[in-house]
Amino acid sequence: KIKIENVLNVPSIKVLESLNNALNFVNIQIKAFEDDLNKTIKKNHSELLSLLLTIPGMGIKTATLLIIYTNSFRDFSNYKQLCSYAGTTPTIRESGKSKGFS
């Protein structure tokens, strides 16, 4: 903080403008990265992307992330492995005295 901000306890216009400019720059970079990623996925995984987009509620971002995180689903030999990886299947853990779910 600059001295006047400490005295008045109000952010200066310059600081707010600087932060706003930095935020705008980051947002532009994120958008450019997302656009590039979408083009790459559409180019290299168009068939898989099309299949995923037929699932009700599945959008381009979720489908893209699934393709990336699962290595185009090559890292899993069946749906059970994928569900376990995603944490959508409860597992019962037992020791001699206690039982629990995770």
N, C-alpha and C positions, 0 to 999 in steps of 0.2 A: 504494500500500500504506500501511496505517496503521503507526505506529511499532512496535506489538507484533508485527506480522507480520514486520517487518524483523529484530527481535531474535530471535524464536522460529523464523522461517522457516516458519511455518504460517499458512495463511489463516484469518482470523477467521470465526466463525459468521455475523456480520452481513454480511460481504462475500459469503460463499457464498449466504446467503439472498437477498441483493440480486441476485446474478447469476442465481440460479434463478428469481426472480420475473421478471426481464427476459426470460429465455429462454422462460418460460411465456407471457408477453405476446406475444412475437414469434411463437411457435407458434400462438397463437390467431388472430393477425392473418393469418398465412399460410393457415390453414385457412379463414378467412372469405373471403379472396381467392380461393382455389381453388374454394370452393363457388359464389361469385358467377360466376367464370369458367365453371365447368361449366354453370350455369344459362343463361348467355348463349349458350354454344356450342350447347347442346341446343335452345334457343329459335330461334336464327337459322340454325343449320347442322345440323338434325336428320337430314336425308337423307344428307348427306355423312358425318356422324359414324356413322350406322348402317352405311353401306358400309364405312368404314374398320374398324369393329369386327368385320366378318366376316373380316378377315385374321387367320390364326392367329398368336397371340402379340401382337397389337395390343391395347393397353389404352387406357383412357379418357385417361390423361395423354399418351401418345404420339400418339394420334389428335388430341387437342386441340392439342398443339404443332404437329403437321403442318398443321392448319387455320390456325393463327395464322401460322406462319412462311412458309407458301406463299400467304397471302392467299386461302384456300379453293381453292388450286391455280390461281388465275387468273393468277399471275405466270409460269406456264410453259405453253408451247404443246404440249410433248410430254414423254414420260417421260425422254428423254435429257437434256433441260435440267434436270429435277428431280434426276436421278441425279448430274449434274455439280455442281449446286448443293450437294447433300448430301455430295459428295466420295466417292462410292462407285464412280466410274469412273476407272480409271487413265488417265493421259495420258502419251504418249511425247513427250519434248522432245528435239530434236536440234539441235546446232549443227554446224559443220563437223568438229569433232574428238571431241565427247563426246555420249553418249546417256544419258538418265536417265528415270526415272519419277517422277511426282508425283501 
